[in-house]
């Protein structure tokens, strides 16, 4: 396993003080619009979710390739997040299960806390350790996670 990480994170898209969507960003810098409230943006493969339209093509062309590349290169895999929007992609869910079943990689990620069928399957997986983020631990959690990764790599 190399010391490098691969994967993706999501970030808010804002217009002024209003959140208008979410963007996927790979650790290599590739981006894709995951979801938007805008009716001006057209997606070829989309699903409605609350006030957003989810762009499944962004999962296929940005998030999943980043995860598969990190898996193939046995990098530390960053997944932010396994959430309601991401799990609309069946291929994303399959990729997450593939990562969990591979004993040669370490994955670090965020997962939706409230119940969702796929997220609950991931949370129950024997390879998964849940570390809730609280106001009290949010500053010390990165070091704790780093220590867990180093212990696992021994």
VENZIMO-V577114 format. One record per run of one state. SS is the DSSP state (a for helix, b for strand, c for the rest). FROM is the first residue (numbers start at 1). LEN is the number of residues. If there is no record, write none. Layout:
BEGIN
ss & from & len
SS & FROM & LEN
SS & FROM & LEN
END
This chain:
BEGIN
ss & from & len
c & 1 & 4
b & 5 & 11
c & 16 & 2
b & 18 & 9
c & 27 & 4
b & 31 & 6
c & 37 & 9
b & 46 & 4
c & 50 & 2
b & 52 & 4
a & 56 & 17
c & 73 & 3
b & 76 & 7
c & 83 & 3
a & 86 & 3
c & 89 & 1
a & 90 & 12
c & 102 & 5
b & 107 & 5
c & 112 & 5
a & 117 & 8
c & 125 & 16
a & 141 & 13
c & 154 & 1
END
